[in-house]
Amino acid sequence: MQELNEIAHVARRKISLSWTEVHTFLSAIRALLAVQPVTIAVHDTALALAERHGFSIYHALIVAAALHAGCDTLWSEDMQHGMLIESTLRIVNPFRGA
């Protein structure tokens, strides 16, 4: 969910898409990917991750949702490239050179 919110924010504020375009784009993303809701369990995991790793709560929510969804890779340009979380989730910066 947090990433959908980020996409909507960037689409409106930085790319100046209309609300219709934002809805269309988000619908396409939701059709392609499973969306992990922010539950109490995800929230609790996020708090623990923020405390343990020094993540902002927003980044921690993204990481926690990825963990709860069973992801093994989280693509992010804003977090530490190569970081391994809970021995199962690796953060990868898609813009970093090989």
GUTOR-486629 format. One record per residue (C-alpha): residue number from 0; residue in three letters; x, y, z. Coordinates in nm, 2 decimals. Layout:
<sites>
SITE    k    r       X       Y       Z
SITE  NUM  ALA       X       Y       Z
...
</sites>
This chain:
<sites>
SITE    k    r       X       Y       Z
SITE    0  MET    0.00    0.00    0.00
SITE    1  GLN    0.27    0.25    0.09
SITE    2  GLU    0.43    0.23   -0.25
SITE    3  LEU    0.09    0.29   -0.42
SITE    4  ASN    0.06    0.60   -0.21
SITE    5  GLU    0.41    0.71   -0.32
SITE    6  ILE    0.33    0.65   -0.68
SITE    7  ALA    0.02    0.86   -0.66
SITE    8  HIS    0.21    1.14   -0.49
SITE    9  VAL    0.49    1.14   -0.75
SITE   10  ALA    0.24    1.11   -1.04
SITE   11  ARG    0.05    1.41   -0.92
SITE   12  ARG    0.32    1.64   -0.78
SITE   13  LYS    0.62    1.56   -0.99
SITE   14  ILE    0.48    1.43   -1.32
SITE   15  SER    0.16    1.64   -1.31
SITE   16  LEU   -0.07    1.35   -1.42
SITE   17  SER   -0.44    1.41   -1.40
SITE   18  TRP   -0.64    1.22   -1.15
SITE   19  THR   -0.78    1.00   -1.43
SITE   20  GLU   -0.43    0.92   -1.54
SITE   21  VAL   -0.32    0.84   -1.18
SITE   22  HIS   -0.62    0.60   -1.14
SITE   23  THR   -0.54    0.43   -1.47
SITE   24  PHE   -0.18    0.39   -1.39
SITE   25  LEU   -0.25    0.26   -1.03
SITE   26  SER   -0.51    0.01   -1.17
SITE   27  ALA   -0.25   -0.12   -1.41
SITE   28  ILE    0.00   -0.17   -1.13
SITE   29  ARG   -0.26   -0.34   -0.91
SITE   30  ALA   -0.35   -0.58   -1.20
SITE   31  LEU    0.01   -0.69   -1.23
SITE   32  LEU    0.12   -0.71   -0.87
SITE   33  ALA   -0.01   -0.84   -0.54
SITE   34  VAL   -0.08   -0.55   -0.30
SITE   35  GLN    0.02   -0.62    0.07
SITE   36  PRO   -0.22   -0.43    0.30
SITE   37  VAL   -0.08   -0.25    0.60
SITE   38  THR   -0.21   -0.47    0.88
SITE   39  ILE   -0.13   -0.45    1.25
SITE   40  ALA    0.12   -0.73    1.20
SITE   41  VAL    0.29   -0.54    0.92
SITE   42  HIS    0.29   -0.22    1.13
SITE   43  ASP    0.45   -0.40    1.43
SITE   44  THR    0.71   -0.55    1.20
SITE   45  ALA    0.78   -0.20    1.06
SITE   46  LEU    0.83   -0.05    1.40
SITE   47  ALA    1.08   -0.33    1.49
SITE   48  LEU    1.26   -0.28    1.16
SITE   49  ALA    1.27    0.10    1.21
SITE   50  GLU    1.42    0.06    1.55
SITE   51  ARG    1.67   -0.22    1.45
SITE   52  HIS    1.79   -0.07    1.12
SITE   53  GLY    1.73    0.30    1.16
SITE   54  PHE    1.47    0.31    0.87
SITE   55  SER    1.22    0.59    0.85
SITE   56  ILE    0.87    0.45    0.94
SITE   57  TYR    0.77    0.49    0.57
SITE   58  HIS    1.07    0.28    0.45
SITE   59  ALA    1.01    0.03    0.73
SITE   60  LEU    0.65   -0.01    0.62
SITE   61  ILE    0.77   -0.09    0.27
SITE   62  VAL    1.03   -0.34    0.40
SITE   63  ALA    0.78   -0.50    0.64
SITE   64  ALA    0.51   -0.54    0.37
SITE   65  ALA    0.77   -0.71    0.14
SITE   66  LEU    0.87   -0.95    0.42
SITE   67  HIS    0.51   -1.04    0.49
SITE   68  ALA    0.44   -1.09    0.12
SITE   69  GLY    0.74   -1.33    0.10
SITE   70  CYS    0.95   -1.12   -0.13
SITE   71  ASP    1.32   -1.20   -0.17
SITE   72  THR    1.41   -0.87   -0.35
SITE   73  LEU    1.30   -0.51   -0.28
SITE   74  TRP    1.39   -0.26   -0.55
SITE   75  SER    1.47    0.08   -0.40
SITE   76  GLU    1.70    0.37   -0.48
SITE   77  ASP    1.64    0.51   -0.13
SITE   78  MET    1.77    0.23    0.09
SITE   79  GLN    2.11    0.06    0.13
SITE   80  HIS    2.19   -0.14   -0.18
SITE   81  GLY    2.27   -0.50   -0.10
SITE   82  MET    2.13   -0.49    0.25
SITE   83  LEU    1.99   -0.83    0.36
SITE   84  ILE    1.69   -0.80    0.60
SITE   85  GLU    1.58   -1.10    0.82
SITE   86  SER    1.81   -1.33    0.61
SITE   87  THR    1.54   -1.34    0.33
SITE   88  LEU    1.49   -0.99    0.17
SITE   89  ARG    1.77   -0.82   -0.02
SITE   90  ILE    1.74   -0.45   -0.11
SITE   91  VAL    1.86   -0.37   -0.46
SITE   92  ASN    1.91   -0.03   -0.62
SITE   93  PRO    1.79   -0.08   -0.98
SITE   94  PHE    1.99    0.23   -1.09
SITE   95  ARG    2.32    0.12   -0.94
SITE   96  GLY    2.58    0.02   -1.20
SITE   97  ALA    2.70   -0.35   -1.19
</sites>
